[in-house]
């Protein structure tokens, strides 16, 4: 009887169960892959279309954000200009300092050339007084002599503008922003014989502005209106070059293709577009050209006078008003659109958030749209679908070939493998499945010395190794978690300490590069945090005074701890710093730690306290000496006067007595100065500093005329009120004027000016006399210091310094030998004085 053993059974079953399902699988796979191909192409097309839609919408949103940021930047420029003293030179400098690149075409229609040019950002910059009269007007970067009264809109550039009347009603700090204003450009004017806007290089350009205006106040008094007029070309730059195709940016888009972008305002008016006749504009008489609607007559349409307003363009496509209303609500999205030229396209839109001036109603400036022609929009998806079909077809062809070879291989290999693989393989499979479920204690028992047996032994060994490694890994993971928590706590502690102390800290590596700088060091030294190791010379380039000490400390072989005080001058101030350098050693890497302390205020406070102590002691001593000397001096003077009268006829003796009386008068003058030096505190009342200066100048005017000295004075109008002792301040000004007159014995010019500064008033007194040696300028406010010899007491400027200090003001001096001296006085405003 024919016996079928297990090997044959397995072989037969293997061939039957493998080849028949394999063929069925092949047929089924072919059918399934075709279904998958169809589904994949459909889903890929949808995904790519969705991705392209989202990318288009994101690009519109990014452009809208850029426009919003640009409008806020223009508003910031306006506020910066409002802080500048109105002057033609400063406004001209402001105009030339604000320019941006404009990318455009010029040349001829047949030979266009691309140009990138720096164009002034503001076509007009002007300052208007409260009556509407232009005081300064910069047009296209040049001063204009055509100054107008723009309170009447008919006098404005575009014959209807009311930006002045709106700005004059604003409160301090508010901004008025107008809508786009410009002369309308018709279709014929732009094309001038060309077929399309893309070909019309020589056509008329659109020129318009958006006016930003804000009031300027001096205290609570309106002094005028500042106006900057944004050149429309810079607004066009945001949309003119956008292309949704692979080129991404072009110098001028193709309107006929539908692949272009445009911008509209919150009223729906088109304000940037490749077709200039779609942009809102005004006729020469200042009349706004009406929007294109379904009621527009054919003559107007043929003339190309059809500016576009999305809110009234529903007759072209119902989605245009939908987009305008959505933008007003602050929404963004994507719609299908057919433009005037008949191009079907996908259009993404996004709002430009801005809420100043005329745009407060909806809190949007308008919207950005980016359109892509439908066929071009779906091109990536169609290309991908075609590629998928091609690849799947190739895969199926290769699969048929591989499976045919596989069938032959199975038949040949099945016989040899079936007997040795079946049972051990089942054991190994079961063990592997158990291990996959997480049981690493599983072991496979296979009694075989062939490859399957070796595989079983290797499997068991692998299971043992995995168990041991799992235990070690768990222990290591716990240790790492503890170490990480400790490191984080230590790092946070060090960061908190280093960043919250008042001392600046800089660390250097062995190559003398700065590796870290804490926050206080950045604040003290006015430097930025380096992102990477930077040579210390570059980091401390603004502080050359530190170089000598650091070079010495860094010198090889001479390295030592650095501890020194550095005094230096910055912005007319004397600063004091303490530097300390210590060596560091971390993980066998050399380095240094530098600490920087700002002792300026501490040193200045110590000097002020020392000066106040000296002056207080000197005042008390001066008062005592003056009172003790004055009475005997009076008696001596009377006796000498009596003796002079008795020596009639003895002229030589009388002359000696007269000289003695003159010296006594000088001594009495010194006593008077000493009493003034120790005088009691002033009586401060609200007063006008200009009147005090005028009264003081009146007293020295005759003396100036005799010496040929010209008095030049300038006092700013509307200065804040001050708390002053007029008599004592008059004594200060007389001292200063007298010193200036003495410094110009051959004549010269005495200049006096007063103007408002932050929280007070600044007065400057200057002459073009002999000047003072630089080393003596710091001594002139010290008591009894004089450069006049026996003719001076040396107390005038010291008394003036005391009087200014009692007014909570300050006095300082600058002088250049043989060129003159400048004295600067500052007094706090009445409001600031009361707060103090």
Rosetta blueprint (number, residue, H / E / L):
1 X L
2 X L
3 X L
4 X L
5 X L
6 X H
7 X H
8 X H
9 X H
10 X H
11 X H
12 X H
13 X H
14 X H
15 X H
16 X H
17 X H
18 X H
19 X H
20 X H
21 X H
22 X H
23 X H
24 X H
25 X H
26 X H
27 X H
28 X H
29 X H
30 X H
31 X H
32 X H
33 X H
34 X H
35 X H
36 X H
37 X H
38 X H
39 X H
40 X H
41 X H
42 X H
43 X H
44 X H
45 X H
46 X H
47 X H
48 X H
49 X H
50 X H
51 X H
52 X H
53 X H
54 X H
55 X H
56 X H
57 X H
58 X H
59 X H
60 X H
61 X H
62 X H
63 X H
64 X H
65 X H
66 X H
67 X H
68 X H
69 X H
70 X H
71 X H
72 X H
73 X H
74 X H
75 X H
76 X H
77 X H
78 X H
79 X H
80 X H
81 X H
82 X H
83 X L
84 X L
85 X L
86 X L
87 X L
88 X H
89 X H
90 X H
91 X H
92 X H
93 X H
94 X H
95 X H
96 X H
97 X L
98 X L
99 X E
100 X E
101 X E
102 X E
103 X E
104 X E
105 X E
106 X E
107 X E
108 X L
109 X L
110 X L
111 X L
112 X E
113 X E
114 X E
115 X E
116 X E
117 X E
118 X E
119 X E
120 X E
121 X L
122 X E
123 X E
124 X E
125 X E
126 X E
127 X E
128 X E
129 X L
130 X L
131 X L
132 X L
133 X E
134 X E
135 X E
136 X E
137 X E
138 X E
139 X E
140 X L
141 X L
142 X E
143 X E
144 X L
145 X L
146 X L
147 X L
148 X L
149 X E
150 X L
151 X L
152 X L
153 X H
154 X H
155 X H
156 X L
157 X L
158 X L
159 X L
160 X L
161 X L
162 X L
163 X H
164 X H
165 X H
166 X H
167 X H
168 X L
169 X L
170 X L
171 X L
172 X L
173 X L
174 X L
175 X L
176 X E
177 X E
178 X L
179 X L
180 X L
181 X E
182 X E
183 X E
184 X L
185 X L
186 X L
187 X H
188 X H
189 X H
190 X H
191 X H
192 X L
193 X L
194 X L
195 X L
196 X L
197 X L
198 X L
199 X L
200 X L
201 X L
202 X L
203 X L
204 X L
205 X L
206 X L
207 X L
208 X E
209 X E
210 X E
211 X E
212 X E
213 X E
214 X E
215 X E
216 X E
217 X E
218 X E
219 X L
220 X L
221 X E
222 X E
223 X E
224 X E
225 X E
226 X E
227 X E
228 X E
229 X E
230 X E
231 X E
232 X H
233 X H
234 X H
235 X H
236 X H
237 X H
238 X H
239 X H
240 X H
241 X L
242 X E
243 X L
244 X L
245 X L
246 X L
247 X L
248 X L
249 X E
250 X L
251 X L
252 X L
253 X L
254 X E
255 X L
256 X L
257 X L
258 X L
259 X E
260 X L
261 X E
262 X E
263 X E
264 X E
265 X E
266 X L
267 X L
268 X L
269 X E
270 X E
271 X E
272 X E
273 X L
274 X L
275 X L
276 X H
277 X H
278 X H
279 X L
280 X L
281 X L
282 X E
283 X L
284 X L
285 X L
286 X L
287 X L
288 X E
289 X L
290 X L
291 X E
292 X L
293 X L
294 X L
295 X L
296 X L
297 X L
298 X H
299 X H
300 X H
301 X H
302 X H
303 X H
304 X L
305 X L
306 X L
307 X E
308 X L
309 X E
310 X H
311 X H
312 X H
313 X L
314 X L
315 X L
316 X L
317 X L
318 X L
319 X H
320 X H
321 X H
322 X H
323 X H
324 X H
325 X H
326 X H
327 X H
328 X H
329 X L
330 X L
331 X L
332 X L
333 X E
334 X E
335 X E
336 X E
337 X E
338 X E
339 X L
340 X L
341 X L
342 X L
343 X L
344 X E
345 X E
346 X E
347 X E
348 X E
349 X E
350 X E
351 X E
352 X E
353 X E
354 X L
355 X L
356 X L
357 X H
358 X H
359 X H
360 X L
361 X L
362 X L
363 X L
364 X E
365 X E
366 X E
367 X E
368 X E
369 X E
370 X E
371 X E
372 X E
373 X E
374 X H
375 X H
376 X H
377 X H
378 X H
379 X H
380 X H
381 X H
382 X H
383 X H
384 X H
385 X H
386 X H
387 X H
388 X H
389 X H
390 X H
391 X H
392 X H
393 X H
394 X H
395 X H
396 X H
397 X H
398 X H
399 X H
400 X H
401 X H
402 X H
403 X H
404 X H
405 X H
406 X H
407 X H
408 X H
409 X H
410 X H
411 X H
412 X H
413 X H
414 X H
415 X H
416 X H
417 X H
418 X H
419 X H
420 X H
421 X H
422 X H
423 X H
424 X H
425 X H
426 X H
427 X H
428 X H
429 X H
430 X H
431 X H
432 X H
433 X H
434 X H
435 X H
436 X H
437 X L
438 X L
439 X L
440 X L
441 X L
442 X L
443 X L
444 X L
445 X L
446 X L
447 X L
448 X L
449 X L
450 X L
451 X H
452 X H
453 X H
454 X H
455 X H
456 X H
457 X H
458 X H
459 X H
460 X H
461 X H
462 X H
463 X H
464 X H
465 X H
466 X H
467 X H
468 X H
469 X H
470 X H
471 X H
472 X H
473 X H
474 X H
475 X H
476 X H
477 X H
478 X H
479 X H
480 X H
481 X H
482 X H
483 X H
484 X H
485 X H
486 X H
487 X H
488 X H
489 X H
490 X H
491 X H
492 X H
493 X H
494 X H
495 X H
496 X H
497 X H
498 X H
499 X H
500 X H
501 X L
502 X L
503 X L
504 X E
505 X E
506 X E
507 X E
508 X E
509 X E
510 X L
511 X L
512 X L
513 X E
514 X E
515 X E
516 X E
517 X E
518 X L
519 X H
520 X H
521 X H
522 X H
523 X H
524 X H
525 X H
526 X L
527 X L
528 X L
529 X L
530 X L
531 X L
532 X L
533 X L
534 X E
535 X E
536 X H
537 X H
538 X H
539 X H
540 X L
541 X L
542 X L
543 X L
544 X H
545 X H
546 X H
547 X H
548 X H
549 X H
550 X H
551 X H
552 X H
553 X H
554 X H
555 X L
556 X L
557 X L
558 X L
559 X L
560 X L
561 X L
562 X E
563 X E
564 X E
565 X E
566 X E
567 X E
568 X E
569 X E
570 X E
571 X L
572 X L
573 X E
574 X E
575 X E
576 X E
577 X E
578 X E
579 X E
580 X E
581 X E
582 X E
583 X E
584 X E
585 X E
586 X E
587 X L
588 X L
589 X E
590 X E
591 X E
592 X E
593 X E
594 X E
595 X E
596 X E
597 X E
598 X E
599 X L
600 X H
601 X H
602 X H
603 X H
604 X H
605 X H
606 X H
607 X H
608 X H
609 X H
610 X H
611 X H
612 X H
613 X H
614 X H
615 X H
616 X H
617 X H
618 X H
619 X H
620 X H
621 X H
622 X H
623 X H
624 X H
625 X H
626 X H
627 X H
628 X H
629 X H
630 X H
631 X H
632 X H
633 X H
634 X H
635 X H
636 X H
637 X H
638 X H
639 X H
640 X H
641 X H
642 X H
643 X H
644 X H
645 X H
646 X H
647 X L
648 X L
649 X L
650 X L
651 X H
652 X H
653 X H
654 X H
655 X H
656 X H
657 X H
658 X H
659 X H
660 X H
661 X H
662 X H
663 X H
664 X H
665 X H
666 X H
667 X H
668 X H
669 X H
670 X H
671 X H
672 X H
673 X H
674 X H
675 X H
676 X H
677 X H
678 X L
679 X L
680 X L
681 X L
682 X L
683 X L
684 X L
685 X E
686 X E
687 X E
688 X L
689 X H
690 X H
691 X H
692 X H
693 X H
694 X H
695 X H
696 X H
697 X H
698 X H
699 X H
700 X H
701 X H
702 X H
703 X H
704 X H
705 X H
706 X H
707 X H
708 X L
709 X E
710 X E
711 X E
712 X E
713 X E
714 X E
715 X E
716 X L
717 X L
718 X L
719 X L
720 X L
721 X L
722 X E
723 X E
724 X E
725 X L
726 X H
727 X H
728 X H
729 X H
730 X H
731 X H
732 X H
733 X H
734 X H
735 X H
736 X H
737 X H
738 X H
739 X H
740 X H
741 X H
742 X H
743 X L
744 X L
745 X L
746 X L
747 X L
748 X E
749 X E
750 X E
751 X E
752 X E
753 X E
754 X E
755 X E
756 X E
757 X E
758 X L
759 X L
760 X E
761 X E
762 X E
763 X E
764 X E
765 X E
766 X E
767 X E
768 X L
769 X L
770 X L
771 X L
772 X L
773 X L
774 X H
775 X H
776 X H
777 X H
778 X H
779 X H
780 X L
781 X L
782 X L
783 X L
784 X L
785 X L
786 X L
787 X L
788 X L
789 X H
790 X H
791 X H
792 X L
793 X L
794 X L
795 X L
796 X H
797 X H
798 X H
799 X H
800 X H
801 X H
802 X H
803 X H
804 X H
805 X H
806 X H
807 X L
808 X L
809 X L
810 X E
811 X E
812 X E
813 X E
814 X E
815 X E
816 X E
817 X L
818 X L
819 X L
820 X E
821 X E
822 X E
823 X E
824 X E
825 X E
826 X E
827 X E
828 X E
829 X L
830 X H
831 X H
832 X H
833 X H
834 X H
835 X H
836 X L
